[in-house]
Amino acid sequence: MNPATGRTFRTANIRVLRIRNGLIAETCDHHDHLAFAAADGRADQLLAALD
């Protein structure tokens, strides 16, 4: 649940792990930032920042 709005939402996230010699060498997380901003009521701000 989003504490700012009280609404629940779902979004896709991806975590990429790079393994080297059996150990995690790197991690990278990818999120749907527009979905997070929309759930928080700030999609317009995000889109304006990208303009």
N, C-alpha and C positions, 0 to 999 in steps of 0.2 A: 504494500500500500504506500502511496505517496503521502508523506506527512503534511506537505503543503496544501494538498487539495482534498485529502481523504479518499481519493479514488484509487482503485486498483487498476493495473495495466500489465500487459505482457509485451516483451520485446525480445528480439533475438540478440544473442551475444556469442562471440566465437573466441576461443582461446587457442592460440597456436603455440605448440611446444616444439622446440628443436632439441633433439636428443643427440648427444655425442658421447661415445664410449659408455653408453648405458646411463648417462647422467643428463639432467636437464641443463642445456647450455644457454638457451634463450627462451623467453616467453613473451608473447605479445597478445594483448586483448583488443578485440574490435567490438565496438558497441554501436547501436543505432541511436546516435545523439539526437536526431530529430524526434524520435519516439520519446526519449526522456524529456526533451524540452516541451513537447506537446502535452505530455502527462502533467507537467509542472505549469502549464499555461504560458510558456515562454517561447513557443515555436517562432512567433513573429520576430522576437529579439535575435534568435539564432540565425534566422534567414536574413535579417537585415545586416548582421555582422558578416555574413558571407558575400554580401553584395558588393 
